[in-house]
């Protein structure tokens, strides 16, 4: 797809949607850099401080699923068009952050699989058990780490 077509599609978005795309692009770039400089735990804590200031939604949880999918769609578009190649961890961290900033209680998930002699890992975001950023269903090929959050909380900085 040409850059001109991408800009034309961006211009056709509402101001609110354009804001989400721009926020996603900025935070994806910052996260790419932040993970390399600060590491996972420090960067995740940094993002959590920003997201914790966001007001929580008063809408019933089921009403937020379309908004969560829309945010994930716009985030994915930003990830495809920024100058950096981001991995699943960077994309999942930013999507979870963007959703939490909008009062949507998203969950960051991790999983692993053994492929030939290699151990592979994957990160994705779920809302109420529904994967939001998994158009191809990649997460189904990974065994989720259910107990990873308590483990990460016990690791030293």
Buried (B, 14 or more C-beta within 10 A) or exposed (E): EEEEEEEEEBEEBEEEBBEBBEBBBEBBBBBBEBBEEBEEEEBBEBBEEEBEEBEEBEEEEEEBBEBBBBBBBBBBBBBEBBEEEBEBBBBBBBBBBBBBBBBBBBBBBBBBEEEEEEEEEBBBBBBBEEBBBBEEEBBEEBEBBEEBEEEBEEEEE
